[in-house]
Amino acid sequence: MAAKADTPNCVIGEGSIFDGRFSVNGSILIEGKFTGDIRTDDHLVVGPAGKVRTDIVARRVTVAGTLIGNITAGEEVTLLHTGKVLGNITTPRLVVEPGVITEGKVTITSGQTEDAKKIIEDSFGPPADEAFSAASRERRREARREKDRDEPGG
């Protein structure tokens, strides 16, 4: 957040404690302790001293501190080397530096709106037993065709 364009609209400073609902128009930097609900249409940063217990919904999320809760980001989640996350992450793009500690389910959507599981399963195709059954049926049909050709009058 060093660039002028990345200057946060709101800061919960180190040593501050906030408990409740928070909706921010613009970016937010949390260096203190936050518990509750938080939403922003922009960038949310949990700084190195930040300790957050909430589900985050934001355009971009960067975690350098500690987060207990789920992240849903419209563009990108970045986990910096000092970051610790206990919760699920859903985002089109995930950047993880070496040193991160995290536990939870990660869903990378690549900007797709369709269910990621369905996209992957459709891409894989039918299960192996279905594929083998279809191949076996095709071999039997081909064998019957050959037999019919080889028989007199066929």
C-alpha positions, 0 to 999 in steps of 0.5 A: 500500500505504498503508492498514493493510489493505495492509500487506505480510506480507513485505518484501524490502527495498531492497538485499536480494537473494533467489534461490530459491523463495518462497511467501507467505501474504499480501501481499508487497512487493519493493523489493530484487532477487528471482530465482526462483519466487514465489507468493502468494494475495494482493497482490504489489507490485514497488516502485519500487526492486524488480528481479524476474526470475520468473513471478508468480502472485498474486491482485493484482499491482502493478508500480512497478519492473522485472519480467522474467517473466510475470504471472498474476493472479486479480483485477487487474494494475496497472502504475504509471508507473515500471513496466517489464515484459518478459513476458506478462500474464494477468488479468481487469483491467489498469490501466496508467498513462502512462509504463509500459514493457512488452513482451509478450502481454496477455490480459484475461480479464474473469473468463472461464474459457474461452479468450479467443481462442475467446470473441473468435472466436466473438463475431466469427462465421464468417470473411468468406469463409464468410459471403459463401459462405453469402450467395451460396448463399442468393441462388442458392436465392432466384433458383431459387425465383423462377424456379420460381414464374415458370415455368408449372406451377411 
